[in-house]
Amino acid sequence: MAGVHAGLDVAPGDLREWHTLPAWCTNCSHHAEPAGLIRRYGKGALFSGVERALLCTSCNKGGPVRLEIHKLPRN
């Protein structure tokens, strides 16, 4: 499944129910689905700012963590 970098001008409120938002740490390659982004940062928070605030839960380093937008497969 190919993903697209979330980019500078995309916010959590722009996503639809068929999107997933995996994050990956460019330091250790850990992948995870970040929980609570809208609750924590709001629907209008741009992913460019959210990425800078994320910490990897595997290596505990801050950034660069990259968010990608994926579409769920159709059944």
PDB file of N, CA, C, O and CB in Angstrom:
ATOM      1  N   MET A   1       0.849  -1.168   0.000  1.00  0.00           N
ATOM      2  CA  MET A   1       0.000   0.000   0.000  1.00  0.00           C
ATOM      3  C   MET A   1       0.898   1.235   0.000  1.00  0.00           C
ATOM      4  O   MET A   1       1.682   1.429   0.929  1.00  0.00           O
ATOM      5  CB  MET A   1      -0.968  -0.005   1.222  1.00  0.00           C
ATOM      6  N   ALA A   2       0.794   2.051  -1.007  1.00  0.00           N
ATOM      7  CA  ALA A   2       1.607   3.246  -1.112  1.00  0.00           C
ATOM      8  C   ALA A   2       0.992   4.364  -0.295  1.00  0.00           C
ATOM      9  O   ALA A   2      -0.229   4.478  -0.191  1.00  0.00           O
ATOM     10  CB  ALA A   2       1.764   3.669  -2.572  1.00  0.00           C
ATOM     11  N   GLY A   3       1.847   5.181   0.279  1.00  0.00           N
ATOM     12  CA  GLY A   3       1.380   6.307   1.068  1.00  0.00           C
ATOM     13  C   GLY A   3       1.885   7.602   0.484  1.00  0.00           C
ATOM     14  O   GLY A   3       2.788   7.624  -0.352  1.00  0.00           O
ATOM     15  N   VAL A   4       1.289   8.665   0.935  1.00  0.00           N
ATOM     16  CA  VAL A   4       1.667   9.992   0.516  1.00  0.00           C
ATOM     17  C   VAL A   4       2.049  10.766   1.756  1.00  0.00           C
ATOM     18  O   VAL A   4       1.331  10.731   2.755  1.00  0.00           O
ATOM     19  CB  VAL A   4       0.526  10.694  -0.268  1.00  0.00           C
ATOM     20  N   HIS A   5       3.180  11.470   1.709  1.00  0.00           N
ATOM     21  CA  HIS A   5       3.573  12.287   2.847  1.00  0.00           C
ATOM     22  C   HIS A   5       2.465  13.280   3.125  1.00  0.00           C
ATOM     23  O   HIS A   5       1.917  13.878   2.199  1.00  0.00           O
ATOM     24  CB  HIS A   5       4.921  13.011   2.588  1.00  0.00           C
ATOM     25  N   ALA A   6       2.134  13.460   4.375  1.00  0.00           N
ATOM     26  CA  ALA A   6       1.003  14.300   4.746  1.00  0.00           C
ATOM     27  C   ALA A   6       1.172  15.739   4.265  1.00  0.00           C
ATOM     28  O   ALA A   6       0.177  16.433   4.061  1.00  0.00           O
ATOM     29  CB  ALA A   6       0.817  14.279   6.248  1.00  0.00           C
ATOM     30  N   GLY A   7       2.381  16.192   4.084  1.00  0.00           N
ATOM     31  CA  GLY A   7       2.600  17.517   3.523  1.00  0.00           C
ATOM     32  C   GLY A   7       2.446  18.631   4.528  1.00  0.00           C
ATOM     33  O   GLY A   7       2.239  18.399   5.719  1.00  0.00           O
ATOM     34  N   LEU A   8       2.550  19.815   4.039  1.00  0.00           N
ATOM     35  CA  LEU A   8       2.567  20.981   4.909  1.00  0.00           C
ATOM     36  C   LEU A   8       1.186  21.550   5.195  1.00  0.00           C
ATOM     37  O   LEU A   8       0.998  22.192   6.228  1.00  0.00           O
ATOM     38  CB  LEU A   8       3.417  22.040   4.305  1.00  0.00           C
ATOM     39  N   ASP A   9       0.227  21.339   4.326  1.00  0.00           N
ATOM     40  CA  ASP A   9      -1.057  22.005   4.484  1.00  0.00           C
ATOM     41  C   ASP A   9      -2.230  21.047   4.624  1.00  0.00           C
ATOM     42  O   ASP A   9      -3.332  21.337   4.160  1.00  0.00           O
ATOM     43  CB  ASP A   9      -1.295  22.904   3.324  1.00  0.00           C
ATOM     44  N   VAL A  10      -1.996  19.912   5.262  1.00  0.00           N
ATOM     45  CA  VAL A  10      -3.047  18.933   5.524  1.00  0.00           C
ATOM     46  C   VAL A  10      -3.236  18.864   7.036  1.00  0.00           C
ATOM     47  O   VAL A  10      -2.270  18.901   7.798  1.00  0.00           O
ATOM     48  CB  VAL A  10      -2.690  17.516   4.921  1.00  0.00           C
ATOM     49  N   ALA A  11      -4.489  18.764   7.454  1.00  0.00           N
ATOM     50  CA  ALA A  11      -4.814  18.705   8.879  1.00  0.00           C
ATOM     51  C   ALA A  11      -5.631  17.443   9.163  1.00  0.00           C
ATOM     52  O   ALA A  11      -6.212  16.872   8.241  1.00  0.00           O
ATOM     53  CB  ALA A  11      -5.597  19.979   9.324  1.00  0.00           C
ATOM     54  N   PRO A  12      -5.685  17.001  10.411  1.00  0.00           N
ATOM     55  CA  PRO A  12      -6.474  15.809  10.742  1.00  0.00           C
ATOM     56  C   PRO A  12      -7.932  15.913  10.309  1.00  0.00           C
ATOM     57  O   PRO A  12      -8.537  14.907   9.940  1.00  0.00           O
ATOM     58  CB  PRO A  12      -6.415  15.557  12.224  1.00  0.00           C
ATOM     59  N   GLY A  13      -8.497  17.099  10.349  1.00  0.00           N
ATOM     60  CA  GLY A  13      -9.882  17.276   9.945  1.00  0.00           C
ATOM     61  C   GLY A  13     -10.118  17.076   8.457  1.00  0.00           C
ATOM     62  O   GLY A  13     -11.262  16.923   8.031  1.00  0.00           O
ATOM     63  N   ASP A  14      -9.041  17.075   7.649  1.00  0.00           N
ATOM     64  CA  ASP A  14      -9.147  16.862   6.208  1.00  0.00           C
ATOM     65  C   ASP A  14      -9.279  15.381   5.842  1.00  0.00           C
ATOM     66  O   ASP A  14      -9.681  15.055   4.725  1.00  0.00           O
ATOM     67  CB  ASP A  14      -7.937  17.454   5.511  1.00  0.00           C
ATOM     68  N   LEU A  15      -8.946  14.493   6.765  1.00  0.00           N
ATOM     69  CA  LEU A  15      -8.960  13.062   6.476  1.00  0.00           C
ATOM     70  C   LEU A  15     -10.382  12.511   6.528  1.00  0.00           C
ATOM     71  O   LEU A  15     -11.248  13.065   7.206  1.00  0.00           O
ATOM     72  CB  LEU A  15      -8.063  12.306   7.464  1.00  0.00           C
ATOM     73  N   ARG A  16     -10.610  11.431   5.815  1.00  0.00           N
ATOM     74  CA  ARG A  16     -11.904  10.759   5.791  1.00  0.00           C
ATOM     75  C   ARG A  16     -11.762   9.395   6.464  1.00  0.00           C
ATOM     76  O   ARG A  16     -10.659   8.969   6.806  1.00  0.00           O
ATOM     77  CB  ARG A  16     -12.433  10.610   4.330  1.00  0.00           C
ATOM     78  N   GLU A  17     -12.894   8.722   6.646  1.00  0.00           N
ATOM     79  CA  GLU A  17     -12.875   7.450   7.373  1.00  0.00           C
ATOM     80  C   GLU A  17     -12.091   6.367   6.645  1.00  0.00           C
ATOM     81  O   GLU A  17     -11.706   5.374   7.263  1.00  0.00           O
ATOM     82  CB  GLU A  17     -14.288   6.973   7.609  1.00  0.00           C
ATOM     83  N   TRP A  18     -11.847   6.529   5.369  1.00  0.00           N
ATOM     84  CA  TRP A  18     -11.077   5.522   4.622  1.00  0.00           C
ATOM     85  C   TRP A  18      -9.575   5.803   4.642  1.00  0.00           C
ATOM     86  O   TRP A  18      -8.808   5.080   4.006  1.00  0.00           O
ATOM     87  CB  TRP A  18     -11.563   5.461   3.179  1.00  0.00           C
ATOM     88  N   HIS A  19      -9.152   6.821   5.346  1.00  0.00           N
ATOM     89  CA  HIS A  19      -7.727   7.122   5.455  1.00  0.00           C
ATOM     90  C   HIS A  19      -7.153   6.560   6.752  1.00  0.00           C
ATOM     91  O   HIS A  19      -7.830   6.517   7.780  1.00  0.00           O
ATOM     92  CB  HIS A  19      -7.491   8.637   5.383  1.00  0.00           C
ATOM     93  N   THR A  20      -5.925   6.142   6.687  1.00  0.00           N
ATOM     94  CA  THR A  20      -5.152   5.814   7.882  1.00  0.00           C
ATOM     95  C   THR A  20      -3.971   6.771   7.908  1.00  0.00           C
ATOM     96  O   THR A  20      -3.603   7.342   6.882  1.00  0.00           O
ATOM     97  CB  THR A  20      -4.682   4.300   7.891  1.00  0.00           C
ATOM     98  N   LEU A  21      -3.388   6.939   9.064  1.00  0.00           N
ATOM     99  CA  LEU A  21      -2.307   7.905   9.212  1.00  0.00           C
ATOM    100  C   LEU A  21      -1.144   7.289   9.974  1.00  0.00           C
ATOM    101  O   LEU A  21      -0.921   7.634  11.134  1.00  0.00           O
ATOM    102  CB  LEU A  21      -2.804   9.167   9.928  1.00  0.00           C
ATOM    103  N   PRO A  22      -0.402   6.390   9.352  1.00  0.00           N
ATOM    104  CA  PRO A  22       0.752   5.828  10.048  1.00  0.00           C
ATOM    105  C   PRO A  22       1.865   6.859  10.175  1.00  0.00           C
ATOM    106  O   PRO A  22       2.044   7.717   9.311  1.00  0.00           O
ATOM    107  CB  PRO A  22       1.265   4.585   9.317  1.00  0.00           C
ATOM    108  N   ALA A  23       2.591   6.756  11.249  1.00  0.00           N
ATOM    109  CA  ALA A  23       3.764   7.597  11.473  1.00  0.00           C
ATOM    110  C   ALA A  23       4.981   6.688  11.513  1.00  0.00           C
ATOM    111  O   ALA A  23       4.904   5.561  12.003  1.00  0.00           O
ATOM    112  CB  ALA A  23       3.634   8.435  12.795  1.00  0.00           C
ATOM    113  N   TRP A  24       6.100   7.174  11.001  1.00  0.00           N
ATOM    114  CA  TRP A  24       7.318   6.383  11.100  1.00  0.00           C
ATOM    115  C   TRP A  24       8.484   7.273  11.485  1.00  0.00           C
ATOM    116  O   TRP A  24       8.595   8.418  11.048  1.00  0.00           O
ATOM    117  CB  TRP A  24       7.607   5.659   9.779  1.00  0.00           C
ATOM    118  N   CYS A  25       9.340   6.717  12.306  1.00  0.00           N
ATOM    119  CA  CYS A  25      10.517   7.416  12.804  1.00  0.00           C
ATOM    120  C   CYS A  25      11.647   7.232  11.801  1.00  0.00           C
ATOM    121  O   CYS A  25      11.983   6.104  11.439  1.00  0.00           O
ATOM    122  CB  CYS A  25      10.931   6.897  14.218  1.00  0.00           C
ATOM    123  N   THR A  26      12.224   8.318  11.360  1.00  0.00           N
ATOM    124  CA  THR A  26      13.315   8.208  10.397  1.00  0.00           C
ATOM    125  C   THR A  26      14.635   7.847  11.073  1.00  0.00           C
ATOM    126  O   THR A  26      15.624   7.583  10.391  1.00  0.00           O
ATOM    127  CB  THR A  26      13.467   9.511   9.628  1.00  0.00           C
ATOM    128  N   ASN A  27      14.662   7.833  12.417  1.00  0.00           N
ATOM    129  CA  ASN A  27      15.864   7.410  13.128  1.00  0.00           C
ATOM    130  C   ASN A  27      15.964   5.896  13.244  1.00  0.00           C
ATOM    131  O   ASN A  27      17.017   5.312  12.988  1.00  0.00           O
ATOM    132  CB  ASN A  27      15.896   8.028  14.506  1.00  0.00           C
ATOM    133  N   CYS A  28      14.837   5.252  13.638  1.00  0.00           N
ATOM    134  CA  CYS A  28      14.890   3.809  13.898  1.00  0.00           C
ATOM    135  C   CYS A  28      13.921   3.005  13.031  1.00  0.00           C
ATOM    136  O   CYS A  28      13.873   1.781  13.158  1.00  0.00           O
ATOM    137  CB  CYS A  28      14.592   3.543  15.354  1.00  0.00           C
ATOM    138  N   SER A  29      13.150   3.648  12.158  1.00  0.00           N
ATOM    139  CA  SER A  29      12.188   3.014  11.249  1.00  0.00           C
ATOM    140  C   SER A  29      10.984   2.398  11.951  1.00  0.00           C
ATOM    141  O   SER A  29      10.276   1.592  11.347  1.00  0.00           O
ATOM    142  CB  SER A  29      12.877   1.957  10.454  1.00  0.00           C
ATOM    143  N   HIS A  30      10.735   2.751  13.192  1.00  0.00           N
ATOM    144  CA  HIS A  30       9.555   2.271  13.908  1.00  0.00           C
ATOM    145  C   HIS A  30       8.311   2.863  13.259  1.00  0.00           C
ATOM    146  O   HIS A  30       8.275   4.053  12.944  1.00  0.00           O
ATOM    147  CB  HIS A  30       9.624   2.644  15.421  1.00  0.00           C
ATOM    148  N   HIS A  31       7.278   2.022  13.059  1.00  0.00           N
ATOM    149  CA  HIS A  31       5.994   2.450  12.495  1.00  0.00           C
ATOM    150  C   HIS A  31       4.914   2.316  13.560  1.00  0.00           C
ATOM    151  O   HIS A  31       4.914   1.358  14.334  1.00  0.00           O
ATOM    152  CB  HIS A  31       5.627   1.613  11.229  1.00  0.00           C
ATOM    153  N   ALA A  32       3.992   3.276  13.599  1.00  0.00           N
ATOM    154  CA  ALA A  32       2.875   3.220  14.548  1.00  0.00           C
ATOM    155  C   ALA A  32       1.738   4.089  14.037  1.00  0.00           C
ATOM    156  O   ALA A  32       1.944   5.003  13.239  1.00  0.00           O
ATOM    157  CB  ALA A  32       3.320   3.681  15.967  1.00  0.00           C
ATOM    158  N   GLU A  33       0.538   3.790  14.509  1.00  0.00           N
ATOM    159  CA  GLU A  33      -0.627   4.633  14.248  1.00  0.00           C
ATOM    160  C   GLU A  33      -0.766   5.565  15.446  1.00  0.00           C
ATOM    161  O   GLU A  33      -1.125   5.110  16.532  1.00  0.00           O
ATOM    162  CB  GLU A  33      -1.944   3.775  14.017  1.00  0.00           C
ATOM    163  N   PRO A  34      -0.492   6.850  15.277  1.00  0.00           N
ATOM    164  CA  PRO A  34      -0.603   7.762  16.420  1.00  0.00           C
ATOM    165  C   PRO A  34      -2.061   7.924  16.841  1.00  0.00           C
ATOM    166  O   PRO A  34      -2.938   8.132  16.002  1.00  0.00           O
ATOM    167  CB  PRO A  34       0.006   9.136  16.079  1.00  0.00           C
ATOM    168  N   ALA A  35      -2.308   7.828  18.117  1.00  0.00           N
ATOM    169  CA  ALA A  35      -3.669   7.933  18.643  1.00  0.00           C
ATOM    170  C   ALA A  35      -3.906   9.330  19.209  1.00  0.00           C
ATOM    171  O   ALA A  35      -3.000   9.944  19.772  1.00  0.00           O
ATOM    172  CB  ALA A  35      -3.919   6.861  19.730  1.00  0.00           C
ATOM    173  N   GLY A  36      -5.114   9.816  19.054  1.00  0.00           N
ATOM    174  CA  GLY A  36      -5.505  11.062  19.693  1.00  0.00           C
ATOM    175  C   GLY A  36      -4.967  12.334  19.087  1.00  0.00           C
ATOM    176  O   GLY A  36      -4.851  13.340  19.788  1.00  0.00           O
ATOM    177  N   LEU A  37      -4.631  12.328  17.801  1.00  0.00           N
ATOM    178  CA  LEU A  37      -4.085  13.551  17.196  1.00  0.00           C
ATOM    179  C   LEU A  37      -5.085  14.700  17.220  1.00  0.00           C
ATOM    180  O   LEU A  37      -4.718  15.835  17.524  1.00  0.00           O
ATOM    181  CB  LEU A  37      -3.656  13.279  15.760  1.00  0.00           C
ATOM    182  N   ILE A  38      -6.358  14.413  16.900  1.00  0.00           N
ATOM    183  CA  ILE A  38      -7.357  15.484  16.893  1.00  0.00           C
ATOM    184  C   ILE A  38      -7.589  15.989  18.312  1.00  0.00           C
ATOM    185  O   ILE A  38      -7.682  17.195  18.538  1.00  0.00           O
ATOM    186  CB  ILE A  38      -8.686  14.994  16.271  1.00  0.00           C
ATOM    187  N   ARG A  39      -7.683  15.075  19.256  1.00  0.00           N
ATOM    188  CA  ARG A  39      -7.891  15.472  20.652  1.00  0.00           C
ATOM    189  C   ARG A  39      -6.728  16.323  21.154  1.00  0.00           C
ATOM    190  O   ARG A  39      -6.935  17.317  21.850  1.00  0.00           O
ATOM    191  CB  ARG A  39      -8.063  14.230  21.546  1.00  0.00           C
ATOM    192  N   ARG A  40      -5.527  15.938  20.807  1.00  0.00           N
ATOM    193  CA  ARG A  40      -4.341  16.626  21.311  1.00  0.00           C
ATOM    194  C   ARG A  40      -4.042  17.929  20.578  1.00  0.00           C
ATOM    195  O   ARG A  40      -3.698  18.927  21.211  1.00  0.00           O
ATOM    196  CB  ARG A  40      -3.152  15.717  21.214  1.00  0.00           C
ATOM    197  N   TYR A  41      -4.168  17.932  19.254  1.00  0.00           N
ATOM    198  CA  TYR A  41      -3.736  19.092  18.472  1.00  0.00           C
ATOM    199  C   TYR A  41      -4.876  19.854  17.807  1.00  0.00           C
ATOM    200  O   TYR A  41      -4.678  20.987  17.370  1.00  0.00           O
ATOM    201  CB  TYR A  41      -2.773  18.653  17.425  1.00  0.00           C
ATOM    202  N   GLY A  42      -6.070  19.256  17.721  1.00  0.00           N
ATOM    203  CA  GLY A  42      -7.210  19.903  17.085  1.00  0.00           C
ATOM    204  C   GLY A  42      -7.345  19.520  15.622  1.00  0.00           C
ATOM    205  O   GLY A  42      -6.377  19.093  14.993  1.00  0.00           O
ATOM    206  N   LYS A  43      -8.560  19.675  15.078  1.00  0.00           N
ATOM    207  CA  LYS A  43      -8.832  19.296  13.691  1.00  0.00           C
ATOM    208  C   LYS A  43      -8.064  20.139  12.688  1.00  0.00           C
ATOM    209  O   LYS A  43      -7.773  19.676  11.585  1.00  0.00           O
ATOM    210  CB  LYS A  43     -10.304  19.405  13.410  1.00  0.00           C
ATOM    211  N   GLY A  44      -7.734  21.361  13.054  1.00  0.00           N
ATOM    212  CA  GLY A  44      -7.096  22.268  12.109  1.00  0.00           C
ATOM    213  C   GLY A  44      -5.586  22.320  12.189  1.00  0.00           C
ATOM    214  O   GLY A  44      -4.962  23.076  11.446  1.00  0.00           O
ATOM    215  N   ALA A  45      -4.975  21.534  13.074  1.00  0.00           N
ATOM    216  CA  ALA A  45      -3.514  21.562  13.216  1.00  0.00           C
ATOM    217  C   ALA A  45      -2.856  20.992  11.966  1.00  0.00           C
ATOM    218  O   ALA A  45      -3.192  19.891  11.532  1.00  0.00           O
ATOM    219  CB  ALA A  45      -3.067  20.767  14.469  1.00  0.00           C
ATOM    220  N   LEU A  46      -1.937  21.723  11.396  1.00  0.00           N
ATOM    221  CA  LEU A  46      -1.247  21.240  10.193  1.00  0.00           C
ATOM    222  C   LEU A  46      -0.255  20.153  10.568  1.00  0.00           C
ATOM    223  O   LEU A  46       0.414  20.233  11.598  1.00  0.00           O
ATOM    224  CB  LEU A  46      -0.524  22.398   9.464  1.00  0.00           C
ATOM    225  N   PHE A  47      -0.170  19.132   9.716  1.00  0.00           N
ATOM    226  CA  PHE A  47       0.726  18.015   9.996  1.00  0.00           C
ATOM    227  C   PHE A  47       2.183  18.441  10.069  1.00  0.00           C
ATOM    228  O   PHE A  47       2.979  17.781  10.737  1.00  0.00           O
ATOM    229  CB  PHE A  47       0.563  16.951   8.946  1.00  0.00           C
ATOM    230  N   SER A  48       2.547  19.513   9.407  1.00  0.00           N
ATOM    231  CA  SER A  48       3.932  19.980   9.475  1.00  0.00           C
ATOM    232  C   SER A  48       4.313  20.325  10.914  1.00  0.00           C
ATOM    233  O   SER A  48       5.435  20.048  11.337  1.00  0.00           O
ATOM    234  CB  SER A  48       4.135  21.205   8.560  1.00  0.00           C
ATOM    235  N   GLY A  49       3.398  20.924  11.665  1.00  0.00           N
ATOM    236  CA  GLY A  49       3.660  21.238  13.066  1.00  0.00           C
ATOM    237  C   GLY A  49       3.533  20.033  13.963  1.00  0.00           C
ATOM    238  O   GLY A  49       4.293  19.889  14.920  1.00  0.00           O
ATOM    239  N   VAL A  50       2.580  19.159  13.667  1.00  0.00           N
ATOM    240  CA  VAL A  50       2.373  17.960  14.471  1.00  0.00           C
ATOM    241  C   VAL A  50       3.596  17.048  14.375  1.00  0.00           C
ATOM    242  O   VAL A  50       4.039  16.497  15.382  1.00  0.00           O
ATOM    243  CB  VAL A  50       1.099  17.211  14.015  1.00  0.00           C
ATOM    244  N   GLU A  51       4.140  16.888  13.179  1.00  0.00           N
ATOM    245  CA  GLU A  51       5.320  16.029  12.994  1.00  0.00           C
ATOM    246  C   GLU A  51       6.475  16.485  13.883  1.00  0.00           C
ATOM    247  O   GLU A  51       7.175  15.656  14.466  1.00  0.00           O
ATOM    248  CB  GLU A  51       5.762  16.029  11.516  1.00  0.00           C
ATOM    249  N   ARG A  52       6.675  17.785  13.988  1.00  0.00           N
ATOM    250  CA  ARG A  52       7.787  18.301  14.803  1.00  0.00           C
ATOM    251  C   ARG A  52       7.588  18.030  16.285  1.00  0.00           C
ATOM    252  O   ARG A  52       8.560  17.961  17.038  1.00  0.00           O
ATOM    253  CB  ARG A  52       7.952  19.794  14.579  1.00  0.00           C
ATOM    254  N   ALA A  53       6.329  17.875  16.716  1.00  0.00           N
ATOM    255  CA  ALA A  53       6.036  17.665  18.130  1.00  0.00           C
ATOM    256  C   ALA A  53       6.039  16.192  18.536  1.00  0.00           C
ATOM    257  O   ALA A  53       6.071  15.890  19.729  1.00  0.00           O
ATOM    258  CB  ALA A  53       4.704  18.270  18.462  1.00  0.00           C
ATOM    259  N   LEU A  54       6.008  15.272  17.575  1.00  0.00           N
ATOM    260  CA  LEU A  54       5.908  13.846  17.892  1.00  0.00           C
ATOM    261  C   LEU A  54       7.238  13.270  18.357  1.00  0.00           C
ATOM    262  O   LEU A  54       8.303  13.677  17.895  1.00  0.00           O
ATOM    263  CB  LEU A  54       5.412  13.073  16.682  1.00  0.00           C
ATOM    264  N   LEU A  55       7.156  12.322  19.275  1.00  0.00           N
ATOM    265  CA  LEU A  55       8.308  11.563  19.741  1.00  0.00           C
ATOM    266  C   LEU A  55       8.110  10.102  19.384  1.00  0.00           C
ATOM    267  O   LEU A  55       6.991   9.594  19.457  1.00  0.00           O
ATOM    268  CB  LEU A  55       8.515  11.736  21.268  1.00  0.00           C
ATOM    269  N   CYS A  56       9.160   9.434  19.006  1.00  0.00           N
ATOM    270  CA  CYS A  56       9.098   8.004  18.720  1.00  0.00           C
ATOM    271  C   CYS A  56       8.996   7.243  20.040  1.00  0.00           C
ATOM    272  O   CYS A  56       9.765   7.495  20.967  1.00  0.00           O
ATOM    273  CB  CYS A  56      10.344   7.539  17.901  1.00  0.00           C
ATOM    274  N   THR A  57       8.047   6.314  20.123  1.00  0.00           N
ATOM    275  CA  THR A  57       7.882   5.526  21.345  1.00  0.00           C
ATOM    276  C   THR A  57       8.859   4.360  21.419  1.00  0.00           C
ATOM    277  O   THR A  57       8.934   3.677  22.441  1.00  0.00           O
ATOM    278  CB  THR A  57       6.463   5.006  21.437  1.00  0.00           C
ATOM    279  N   SER A  58       9.606   4.129  20.347  1.00  0.00           N
ATOM    280  CA  SER A  58      10.570   3.039  20.342  1.00  0.00           C
ATOM    281  C   SER A  58      11.961   3.532  20.760  1.00  0.00           C
ATOM    282  O   SER A  58      12.581   2.967  21.661  1.00  0.00           O
ATOM    283  CB  SER A  58      10.630   2.393  18.953  1.00  0.00           C
ATOM    284  N   CYS A  59      12.442   4.588  20.097  1.00  0.00           N
ATOM    285  CA  CYS A  59      13.788   5.082  20.413  1.00  0.00           C
ATOM    286  C   CYS A  59      13.757   6.338  21.279  1.00  0.00           C
ATOM    287  O   CYS A  59      14.803   6.836  21.695  1.00  0.00           O
ATOM    288  CB  CYS A  59      14.551   5.368  19.130  1.00  0.00           C
ATOM    289  N   ASN A  60      12.542   6.853  21.550  1.00  0.00           N
ATOM    290  CA  ASN A  60      12.349   8.034  22.399  1.00  0.00           C
ATOM    291  C   ASN A  60      13.059   9.286  21.908  1.00  0.00           C
ATOM    292  O   ASN A  60      13.411  10.158  22.702  1.00  0.00           O
ATOM    293  CB  ASN A  60      12.814   7.733  23.776  1.00  0.00           C
ATOM    294  N   LYS A  61      13.267   9.373  20.609  1.00  0.00           N
ATOM    295  CA  LYS A  61      13.863  10.571  20.042  1.00  0.00           C
ATOM    296  C   LYS A  61      12.780  11.399  19.375  1.00  0.00           C
ATOM    297  O   LYS A  61      11.828  10.863  18.808  1.00  0.00           O
ATOM    298  CB  LYS A  61      14.979  10.215  19.038  1.00  0.00           C
ATOM    299  N   GLY A  62      12.936  12.683  19.448  1.00  0.00           N
ATOM    300  CA  GLY A  62      11.994  13.567  18.780  1.00  0.00           C
ATOM    301  C   GLY A  62      12.431  13.792  17.351  1.00  0.00           C
ATOM    302  O   GLY A  62      13.529  14.294  17.108  1.00  0.00           O
ATOM    303  N   GLY A  63      11.616  13.439  16.435  1.00  0.00           N
ATOM    304  CA  GLY A  63      11.818  13.706  15.026  1.00  0.00           C
ATOM    305  C   GLY A  63      13.142  13.251  14.466  1.00  0.00           C
ATOM    306  O   GLY A  63      14.059  12.904  15.210  1.00  0.00           O
ATOM    307  N   PRO A  64      13.235  13.255  13.215  1.00  0.00           N
ATOM    308  CA  PRO A  64      12.058  13.540  12.415  1.00  0.00           C
ATOM    309  C   PRO A  64      11.125  12.333  12.339  1.00  0.00           C
ATOM    310  O   PRO A  64      11.505  11.250  11.895  1.00  0.00           O
ATOM    311  CB  PRO A  64      12.470  13.971  11.019  1.00  0.00           C
ATOM    312  N   VAL A  65       9.894  12.562  12.788  1.00  0.00           N
ATOM    313  CA  VAL A  65       8.821  11.580  12.644  1.00  0.00           C
ATOM    314  C   VAL A  65       7.983  12.039  11.469  1.00  0.00           C
ATOM    315  O   VAL A  65       7.630  13.214  11.372  1.00  0.00           O
ATOM    316  CB  VAL A  65       7.955  11.438  13.963  1.00  0.00           C
ATOM    317  N   ARG A  66       7.666  11.128  10.588  1.00  0.00           N
ATOM    318  CA  ARG A  66       6.961  11.478   9.360  1.00  0.00           C
ATOM    319  C   ARG A  66       5.571  10.847   9.363  1.00  0.00           C
ATOM    320  O   ARG A  66       5.424   9.654   9.630  1.00  0.00           O
ATOM    321  CB  ARG A  66       7.763  11.022   8.118  1.00  0.00           C
ATOM    322  N   LEU A  67       4.567  11.646   9.069  1.00  0.00           N
ATOM    323  CA  LEU A  67       3.192  11.163   8.938  1.00  0.00           C
ATOM    324  C   LEU A  67       2.897  10.916   7.472  1.00  0.00           C
ATOM    325  O   LEU A  67       3.284  11.705   6.610  1.00  0.00           O
ATOM    326  CB  LEU A  67       2.177  12.175   9.541  1.00  0.00           C
ATOM    327  N   GLU A  68       2.217   9.825   7.193  1.00  0.00           N
ATOM    328  CA  GLU A  68       1.826   9.514   5.820  1.00  0.00           C
ATOM    329  C   GLU A  68       0.344   9.211   5.772  1.00  0.00           C
ATOM    330  O   GLU A  68      -0.213   8.640   6.710  1.00  0.00           O
ATOM    331  CB  GLU A  68       2.641   8.326   5.264  1.00  0.00           C
ATOM    332  N   ILE A  69      -0.294   9.592   4.680  1.00  0.00           N
ATOM    333  CA  ILE A  69      -1.712   9.315   4.487  1.00  0.00           C
ATOM    334  C   ILE A  69      -1.831   8.081   3.596  1.00  0.00           C
ATOM    335  O   ILE A  69      -1.279   8.037   2.497  1.00  0.00           O
ATOM    336  CB  ILE A  69      -2.457  10.547   3.858  1.00  0.00           C
ATOM    337  N   HIS A  70      -2.557   7.084   4.086  1.00  0.00           N
ATOM    338  CA  HIS A  70      -2.818   5.866   3.324  1.00  0.00           C
ATOM    339  C   HIS A  70      -4.316   5.695   3.185  1.00  0.00           C
ATOM    340  O   HIS A  70      -5.080   6.160   4.031  1.00  0.00           O
ATOM    341  CB  HIS A  70      -2.179   4.622   4.004  1.00  0.00           C
ATOM    342  N   LYS A  71      -4.735   5.034   2.128  1.00  0.00           N
ATOM    343  CA  LYS A  71      -6.141   4.663   1.960  1.00  0.00           C
ATOM    344  C   LYS A  71      -6.307   3.224   2.361  1.00  0.00           C
ATOM    345  O   LYS A  71      -5.468   2.382   2.042  1.00  0.00           O
ATOM    346  CB  LYS A  71      -6.621   4.885   0.505  1.00  0.00           C
ATOM    347  N   LEU A  72      -7.398   2.932   3.066  1.00  0.00           N
ATOM    348  CA  LEU A  72      -7.718   1.544   3.385  1.00  0.00           C
ATOM    349  C   LEU A  72      -8.049   0.809   2.097  1.00  0.00           C
ATOM    350  O   LEU A  72      -8.632   1.400   1.188  1.00  0.00           O
ATOM    351  CB  LEU A  72      -8.899   1.454   4.394  1.00  0.00           C
ATOM    352  N   PRO A  73      -7.689  -0.465   1.997  1.00  0.00           N
ATOM    353  CA  PRO A  73      -8.027  -1.218   0.782  1.00  0.00           C
ATOM    354  C   PRO A  73      -9.533  -1.414   0.662  1.00  0.00           C
ATOM    355  O   PRO A  73     -10.233  -1.560   1.664  1.00  0.00           O
ATOM    356  CB  PRO A  73      -7.319  -2.582   0.780  1.00  0.00           C
ATOM    357  N   ARG A  74     -10.018  -1.416  -0.560  1.00  0.00           N
ATOM    358  CA  ARG A  74     -11.432  -1.687  -0.803  1.00  0.00           C
ATOM    359  C   ARG A  74     -11.680  -3.181  -0.743  1.00  0.00           C
ATOM    360  O   ARG A  74     -10.854  -3.977  -1.192  1.00  0.00           O
ATOM    361  CB  ARG A  74     -11.880  -1.118  -2.166  1.00  0.00           C
ATOM    362  N   ASN A  75     -12.801  -3.552  -0.196  1.00  0.00           N
ATOM    363  CA  ASN A  75     -13.138  -4.976  -0.122  1.00  0.00           C
ATOM    364  C   ASN A  75     -14.114  -5.352  -1.185  1.00  0.00           C
ATOM    365  O   ASN A  75     -14.511  -6.514  -1.275  1.00  0.00           O
ATOM    366  CB  ASN A  75     -13.699  -5.332   1.231  1.00  0.00           C
TER     367      ASN A  75
END
